[in-house]
Structures are given as structure tokens and as C-alpha cells.
Amino acid sequence: MQIKAIKRGQTLEILENLDIPDGEVVSIEILDYRISQEQDKFGDSLEDFRSRYRKVSLKI
């Protein structure tokens, strides 16, 4: 399950309802959303390049 939250000080404010009981132990993986956005921009740019130059793969 993936959920989004906002960090406020030392607290994570969860943006959706969770279907887990109170007191349940959970594990959290922190992903830097800013890095994810930059990676998405690269992928979009690569797709634009491929469509513009009709390239499926590049020989490097």
C-alpha cells in the first residue's frame, strides 16, 4: 500500500483514511517527491526525443 503524507515538524499528516487498526505497527519508506518529479521530467523528455527522432533505442 502506498499513501501520501505531509511532514509537519516531527509528525506525518496522512492524507487519506487507512484501513488498519489502532496500535498496529507499520513500516514507512520515505521517498523524496522532488527527486521523483525530476525523474518523471527526464522520462517525459526522453519520450519526446524518441518520438521526434523516431528512435526506439540508442547505441551508446
C-alpha positions as CSV (number, residue, x, y, z in Angstrom):
1,M,0.0,0.0,0.0
2,Q,1.3,3.5,-0.8
3,I,-0.1,6.6,0.8
4,K,0.8,10.3,0.8
5,A,1.5,12.4,3.8
6,I,2.8,15.8,4.6
7,K,5.6,16.3,7.2
8,R,4.9,18.9,9.8
9,G,7.7,19.1,12.3
10,Q,8.2,15.5,13.6
11,T,4.7,14.5,12.6
12,L,3.4,12.9,9.3
13,E,-0.1,14.0,8.4
14,I,-1.7,11.2,6.4
15,L,-3.8,12.5,3.5
16,E,-6.2,9.5,3.3
17,N,-8.0,7.0,5.5
18,L,-6.1,3.9,6.5
19,D,-7.9,0.6,7.0
20,I,-5.7,-0.7,9.7
21,P,-6.4,-1.0,13.5
22,D,-5.2,1.5,16.0
23,G,-1.9,0.4,17.6
24,E,-0.8,-1.5,14.5
25,V,2.9,-1.4,13.9
26,V,3.7,-0.1,10.4
27,S,6.9,0.4,8.4
28,I,7.5,3.6,6.5
29,E,9.7,4.2,3.4
30,I,10.4,7.9,2.8
31,L,10.7,8.9,-0.9
32,D,11.8,12.4,-1.8
33,Y,8.9,13.6,-4.0
34,R,11.1,16.3,-5.6
35,I,13.5,13.7,-6.9
36,S,10.6,11.6,-8.3
37,Q,9.3,14.7,-10.1
38,E,12.7,15.3,-11.7
39,Q,12.9,11.6,-12.8
40,D,9.5,11.9,-14.4
41,K,10.6,15.0,-16.3
42,F,13.6,13.1,-17.6
43,G,11.3,10.2,-18.8
44,D,9.0,12.7,-20.5
45,S,11.9,14.4,-22.2
46,L,13.3,11.0,-23.4
47,E,9.9,10.1,-24.8
48,D,9.7,13.5,-26.6
49,F,13.2,12.9,-28.1
50,R,12.3,9.4,-29.2
51,S,9.1,10.5,-30.9
52,R,10.7,13.5,-32.5
53,Y,13.6,11.5,-34.0
54,R,11.8,8.1,-34.3
55,K,14.3,6.4,-32.1
56,V,13.4,3.3,-30.1
57,S,16.8,2.7,-28.6
58,L,20.1,4.5,-28.7
59,K,23.5,2.9,-29.3
60,I,26.0,4.5,-26.9
